[in-house]
Amino acid sequence: MSDQKSVLVVEDEMLIAMDLEMSLQDLGWNVVGPVAQADRALRLVETEKLDIGLLDYNLVSGTSEQIAMALLKKSIPVIFLSGDTLRKRSEHLKHCKVIAKPVNIDKLNEALRSALE
Amino acid sequence: MVISNSPALRPAIAKLGDSERLTAVAKAALEFDQNAAFLDELTKLIQFTLEVPVVLVSLVTDERQVFKSARGLSEPVNTERETPLSHSFCQHVVTSGGPLIVSDAPNTELVCDNLAIRDLGVQAYLGTPILSPEGHVLGSLCAIDSLTRGWLDRELRILEGFSRSITAELVARSNFSRDMERVVSRLARITDHAPVMLAEFDKDYRYIFVNQAYAEMVKATPDEILGKEVAAVIGDTAFSEVESRMRAALAGETIEYDLQVGDAGEQHKYLRVKYVPETDECGETQSVIVAITDYTTEAMVQEKLEQSRQRLVTAHDLSPDGFMIFQAIRDDNGEIADFRFDYTNDAGAKIAGQPAEELIGLGLLEKLPGNRDEGLFDGYVSVVETGEIFRRTVYYAHDGLDLWIRITAMKLEDGFAVSFSDVTKRKQSEIALAENADRLQRILDNVVAFVGILDADGVLKEANQTALDAAGIAREDVVGLPFWETYWWSHDPKTQADLRDAIDRAKSGELTRYDVEIRVADEQAIWIDFQLIPLVNEDGSISEMVPSGVDISGRKESEIHRELLVGELNHRVRNSLATIQAMARQTIRSASGMDEFDKTFSARLNAISAAHDIVMHENQGRASLQTMIERQIGPYASELSSQLKLSGRDVALSGPSAHAIGLVLHELATNAAKYGALSLSDGCIKISWQEAGNGFVDMTWEEKNGPPVSPPLRVGFGSRLIKQSLEYALGGTADLEYAPDGLIVRLQFPKDVSDE
């Protein structure tokens, strides 16, 4: 399928990761990952063909800002997931959309689609 | 700055033989001989002050040194009072023009060969130059020790001081003879205007001196009288009356008599006449001085004097201050033994608590012995002996009195006059005021708040100890500075500007309060709740301002901490909701209907909740693996003891590890209850585990005596969850073996996965 888009899912909460994977697959996305660790995610950014990144902002090992930077460098749009929408992000990532947890899958799908337009 | 040794700034440095210097030495020697007592007192004082055996005033000529005063010399030098230069240390003071300090003579190059060491036993020598009024070095004032001695700078300065006083004495004496000449010529000018008639006549009764007043008395001018005979001037009649007395005066007798002159109808004049013989060196009377005073007015003066005395007494009686006059009562040795009450005004008697008539004529110590205890008596004695004024405020609680008195005593004849007032009330209020101020200061110093006082311009007048201690500074470091320039505010211009604004507002009567970070000790900063209150006078002007502050850094920290906690809580709640949402969606996928969804979802929620309980309730957020197994499997095993066999030493798991393993155990248990060993009453599960090192735990789940097992057709949520939990969330491994005898699951997972 030529119009199937690839989304990199970075989420360290296992159940959520599983859910995102299956739900996004159901909606026709090619899910790359999900992965929980930043170094694995960075490796996927280098090796996989990606259209967009869906990143949980708070990871056990820190934030996902570094992954976002790597994606943005390759002009790949980024959407953050966060349980804490109040937390401050770096100035140059302010323009990235943040979707609050828990996630409404349809809204998430919509946000991903419009980010690609 | 370098002090130059320029000769202009130094005493004249003269060689010993300089003729001008030798003349000055000879002149000084004469002066010193006339003034021996002064020098002897001086050397005695030096001997006592410096604690040295020998002190000399030594004049140095070009061949010897002569001692004009000497203490502690041994014979024969003590009698001879001189030595040749071979024995003179003092000559070096003269030649150098400066002090000579020798601590150990035999080992001092300049003097080691001096014969004074051998013959006079000189070991240590401290000498300072004695200068003439013109600046010649005459000799040395020296202190000599027979032991080696390190002279102190203080001792040198003492000796120099005494040297200067010798010079000052020489200056005074040379001024004195010059002054005498001036006095004589001045006296002549003064006598012309004196109210005393003065004249002098010689052995031939001819006037050799008259003053203006005398000339006027005989209605002539001084020039007309000088050289004339007395009889020709005053008339033969008058002369005959006084001739015998004049003769007696010429014979060497001092004569004094009263004389009444005046014509009828005129006011009589009362004259007092005195003849004083002037003698030459041989004792022969060469002339007689006549001094006549007109005491006609003296009677009137006497009367006036009595009047003013009376006025003074009246004034004293009106005065609220006590006033008394005392005369010294001296014992046989001339020492003051007591003072006699000579006079007291009414107020004085009242303060002393005794009627005047019971005081007058009696002794001070006799009537008021408390004066000795308070040191007042000694003070009065000192007034009489030194003439200095004595002032003191004392608390006097003797002799039936109890009061504060302020005393001023002044010498009067051989006694003293004393004025005193009862200052008890003032003193008490002073004490009360001081106590109040002191108490307030102590309170302020001990309150935990920072408190200060500013004047109306914002200059710090006072700060309490708490504020000073916080900054680690002393009062004097900050008092007197504009408040915004003090230590606490000195770290930040913005903070200073805000404070100046607050002070400006306080000047217009406005109170300001805000939180601010101030500088404290060790370059730290703390938050305070700061308040600046103006103290407003009745007329609306501002007298002072009171800044105060309370340390709220604790409150600030907990505010920040609370914000962090709220953020963290928000984050976790949202994550939990997301997790539950994800689990619900996954459960729906595999559920056949609402009933099954309800049952499975509730059971999974319970499993999560149970895992959470165990983590929360056990020690420090760690959970026992064994408890976790029992809690998760218990609900599905009818006979826990027979169906469940556990072996392994208990392991404490971190929160995330426990959560993940709890959910895995739940999935395994529900699966076993539905399809495996727990679905039959004979079935049993053997769970064994052990620590594998590196913080990992190896765990094996073996089912026995259950229904026959075959691999599932598709991978269900349960087995996916097991694998993902281990591999994804914990970074461990999970291996599911569908053995025909029963499911075998091998898990390896870390016990210490942390959540942040």
Interface residues (C-beta under 8 A of the other chain):
Chain A: D12 E13 M14 L15 I16 A17 M18 D19 L20 M22 S23 P34 A36 N58 V60 S82 G83 D84 L86 R87 A100 K101 P102 V103 I105
Chain B: G567 E568 N570 H571 R572 V573 R574 N575 L577 A578 T579 I580 Q581 A582 M583 R585 Q586 R589 A660 R720 L721 Q724 S725 Y728 A729 S754 D755 E756
